[in-house]
């Protein structure tokens, strides 16, 4: 065995290996020391934009040091210039791919941040996040192929022709996709909103996907509505422009009642019930409005506001119990439905 030659070979690779090890060590040092310090400083700022940036790049910092160390190690290694050039191209492609993931994470984080500030109850715009992330990664993949020397012009041409064929074959799917994008961007409804469709279906919007929107009914069932059908339906959004709901409770009292007393008692009962019900809007005082003469009663509505559409039931429940008890105590009659029939007698000729 020729020991001098073998030792020379090993010595030639010590410097590249050392450069690679040092690069990895510096990467983890930067992640656990420098980035941690930056994270602590960003937590003290009022904006969360710096937190998003740090969170997007934190996991990639050791990889970037590894890629840079690999390029430096290739220069020190006893390899040909062609191999060194190939190593640089591969390192550039990996760096671009890593930057694509960083950009995707950062922009999807911005989408979530903007959605939360818009007032959605849950994290919304899952469709926008997925489409945006996919588009960024596709562009990043094209740039990686370009770095590796692959001509992307023929690929783009083939993708254009193929996309036309796919679009024709997947027309219903694409209709749902673009309808979902329209819902997400125009925001006629948002995740967390309570809506009612023209077919009578009611529920909370829990997800806007690429194909369908999911509604959770008050009975805790999930209704899946294709996006293309949803945008064509007449839908009532009980959460826009605000979540507070005006509620009208219809009541009738007998014709012999003192209407001034009825109004006073109804308002007293309503104020007491609404005061102790957390579902009621305390900023809106109850109102009584007489609105008609029925067959057996003078009718009025008790007007109040609930915080949410789904809070109406419990407030009406408590109001009916309290009104019935107070009307009974005050001698105010809530009449049964009745109809007076007059019978006219005619004498027969003798």
VENURKA-V523323 format. One line per field, one symbol per residue. psi: psi as a letter, one per 40 degrees, with the letter a starting at -180 (. if undefined). burial: # if it has 24 or more other C-alpha atoms within 12 Angstrom, else .. A space follows every 50 residues. Layout:
psi->???
burial->???
This chain:
psi->hgddddddddddeddddddddddddddddddecdddddddddeeidiedd ddddddedeeddddddddddddddddigiidddddddddddddddddddd dddddddddddddddddeeidihafddddddddddddddddddddddeeh hedddddddddddddddddfddddddddddddddddfdiiheihihieee hiihheihaddihhhhidefihhhhhddddeeihhhheeieidhhhhhhh ihiideihdddddddddddddddddeheeiheehiiihhheihadeihii ihhaiidideeddddddddddddddddddefhhhiihihhhhhhhhhih.
burial->...............##.##.###..##.##...#...#..........# #########################.#.........############## #############.#....#..###########..##..######.##.. ........................##########..###########... #################.....#########...#####...######## ####.......##.#######.###.#.###...######......#### ############..##.###.###.##....####...............
